[in-house]
Amino acid sequence: CDEVRTGTYRQLYHPEQIISGKEDAANNYARGHYTVGKEIVDLVLDRIRKLADNCTGLQGFMIFHSTGGGTGSGFGSLLLERLSVDYGRKSKLSFTIMPAPQVATAVVEPYNHVLSSHSLLEYTDCTFCLDNEALYDVCRRNLDIERPTYTNLNRLVAQVVSSLTASLRFDGALNVDISEFQTNLVPYPRIHFMLTSYAPIISAEKAYHEQLSVQEITNAVFEPSNMMTKCDPRHGKFMACCLMYRGDVVPKDVNSSVATIKTKRTVQFVDWCPTGFKCGINYQPPTVVPGGDLARVQRAVCMVSNTTAIAE
């Protein structure tokens, strides 16, 4: 928390809106939910209410947390429950970093995740699953970073979040808002755990030698190597698929790229859902952190899909 208060991006946060407790949840869901969380949740809701009162048309909430530790899982669940009570009809989207066995920092991560998954099922409208192992693999394979740090991982996640929210913030040919995600991606309320992928994930050195067309990035986004969760969509069936393009992209290119994808046998839909691809185009090109790992590119695409492969 002190890192946020004193770090490079401190001017982005209002000091009154940064709330920190005196102790951590010690990787313990029960402490985060019942002991430490209980003491701080009213203060948090009070600050949220002040922000909500300033909104002219509140659409919903985005919650960023990991479910491996005690705070993200325990307090995250508590907050979701309380938000559901106070703001019943508003959308709640969560970006959830799920624990992975290969890169665990604590033995109890799976327990914390299982305990918090109940709240994610009941109290979120859409959960975007991210997983540390997949993120590490992407950094190593696509960006040639031998030992990725949390900063590298977070910057990757930031690109996904940025692409998903770009349509709320900028103008484009086919804009999509928060509630549309839900409408297009969730066939039944409890089946709302999304697989996300992003392309192009490419380092600055390589980008000079590659011209990434709309077709190329569309193909790349269906590859397991670009997935933010360690699972292979080719082993499952799609229930819904949303493609969010940004930058120098025109609807004609998108239509032909999607038509090509539809002819491939690898992308299969369940028989009880229409085989539609929801597409969004936003003219704001992707931005990158100066001196970061990702190359500055003219166009990018983020795919959010509801697939049975997420069960892996």
QUISULKA-V881984 format. One record per residue. N is the residue number from 1. PSI is psi in radians with two decimals (none if undefined). Layout:
<<N PSI> <N PSI>>
//
This chain:
<<1 -0.70> <2 -0.54> <3 -0.68> <4 -0.72> <5 -0.54> <6 -0.10> <7 -3.02> <8 -0.59> <9 0.41> <10 -0.49> <11 -0.18> <12 -0.35> <13 2.37> <14 2.21> <15 -0.55> <16 -0.38> <17 0.00> <18 1.99> <19 2.23> <20 2.54> <21 -3.14> <22 -0.28> <23 2.80> <24 3.10> <25 0.07> <26 0.81> <27 0.49> <28 1.98> <29 -0.77> <30 -0.66> <31 -0.76> <32 -0.57> <33 -0.76> <34 -0.67> <35 -1.29> <36 -0.71> <37 -0.70> <38 -0.63> <39 -0.51> <40 -0.23> <41 -0.60> <42 -0.66> <43 -0.75> <44 -0.80> <45 -0.56> <46 -0.78> <47 -0.66> <48 -0.70> <49 -0.71> <50 -0.74> <51 -0.73> <52 -0.63> <53 -0.47> <54 -0.19> <55 2.42> <56 -0.59> <57 1.48> <58 2.12> <59 -0.70> <60 -2.87> <61 2.60> <62 2.22> <63 2.22> <64 2.09> <65 2.83> <66 2.69> <67 0.24> <68 -0.63> <69 -3.00> <70 -0.65> <71 -0.89> <72 -0.69> <73 -0.92> <74 -0.97> <75 -0.61> <76 -0.77> <77 -0.77> <78 -0.77> <79 -0.74> <80 -0.73> <81 -0.79> <82 -0.63> <83 -0.62> <84 -0.60> <85 -0.82> <86 -0.60> <87 1.14> <88 -0.83> <89 -0.11> <90 2.56> <91 2.53> <92 2.01> <93 2.34> <94 2.42> <95 1.87> <96 2.08> <97 2.00> <98 2.56> <99 2.61> <100 2.41> <101 -0.62> <102 -0.49> <103 0.65> <104 2.49> <105 -0.23> <106 2.60> <107 -0.51> <108 0.13> <109 -0.79> <110 -0.64> <111 -0.82> <112 -0.73> <113 -0.78> <114 -0.73> <115 -0.64> <116 -0.33> <117 -0.44> <118 -0.81> <119 -0.65> <120 -0.64> <121 -0.80> <122 -0.69> <123 0.02> <124 2.69> <125 -0.43> <126 2.23> <127 2.14> <128 1.99> <129 2.24> <130 2.59> <131 2.33> <132 -0.71> <133 -0.78> <134 -0.71> <135 -0.74> <136 -0.80> <137 -0.74> <138 -0.77> <139 -0.75> <140 -0.82> <141 -0.84> <142 -0.49> <143 0.04> <144 0.68> <145 2.00> <146 -0.83> <147 1.50> <148 2.45> <149 3.03> <150 -0.54> <151 -0.78> <152 -0.77> <153 -0.78> <154 -0.63> <155 -0.57> <156 -0.81> <157 -0.67> <158 -0.64> <159 -0.70> <160 -0.84> <161 -0.73> <162 -0.76> <163 -0.66> <164 -0.56> <165 -0.05> <166 -0.65> <167 -0.35> <168 -0.45> <169 -0.46> <170 3.06> <171 2.69> <172 3.09> <173 -0.70> <174 1.58> <175 2.60> <176 2.38> <177 3.10> <178 -0.81> <179 -0.41> <180 -0.55> <181 -0.91> <182 -0.87> <183 -0.71> <184 -0.40> <185 -0.35> <186 1.82> <187 -0.68> <188 2.48> <189 -0.67> <190 -0.28> <191 1.30> <192 0.53> <193 1.96> <194 2.57> <195 2.30> <196 2.57> <197 2.82> <198 2.52> <199 2.60> <200 2.36> <201 1.77> <202 2.46> <203 2.76> <204 -0.64> <205 -0.69> <206 -0.48> <207 -0.51> <208 -0.47> <209 0.03> <210 2.27> <211 1.92> <212 1.87> <213 2.96> <214 -0.70> <215 -0.75> <216 -0.79> <217 -0.54> <218 -0.73> <219 -0.73> <220 -0.62> <221 -0.28> <222 -0.04> <223 2.45> <224 -0.47> <225 -0.24> <226 0.11> <227 2.52> <228 0.06> <229 2.47> <230 1.37> <231 2.76> <232 1.91> <233 -0.28> <234 -0.31> <235 -0.14> <236 -3.02> <237 2.54> <238 2.43> <239 -0.51> <240 2.72> <241 2.31> <242 2.21> <243 2.09> <244 1.87> <245 2.61> <246 2.62> <247 -2.54> <248 1.36> <249 2.36> <250 2.63> <251 -0.59> <252 -0.80> <253 -0.69> <254 -0.80> <255 -0.76> <256 -0.60> <257 -0.76> <258 -0.66> <259 -0.70> <260 -0.75> <261 -0.70> <262 -0.50> <263 -0.29> <264 2.45> <265 -0.21> <266 -0.50> <267 1.74> <268 2.42> <269 2.69> <270 2.69> <271 -0.25> <272 0.20> <273 2.55> <274 2.52> <275 0.95> <276 2.53> <277 2.08> <278 2.16> <279 2.46> <280 2.45> <281 2.31> <282 2.33> <283 -0.17> <284 2.03> <285 2.75> <286 2.45> <287 2.69> <288 2.76> <289 2.26> <290 2.28> <291 0.19> <292 -2.99> <293 -0.55> <294 2.52> <295 2.67> <296 2.12> <297 2.85> <298 -0.53> <299 2.64> <300 2.86> <301 2.50> <302 2.25> <303 2.32> <304 2.15> <305 2.64> <306 1.84> <307 2.63> <308 -0.24> <309 -0.30> <310 -0.36> <311 -0.36> <312 none>>
//
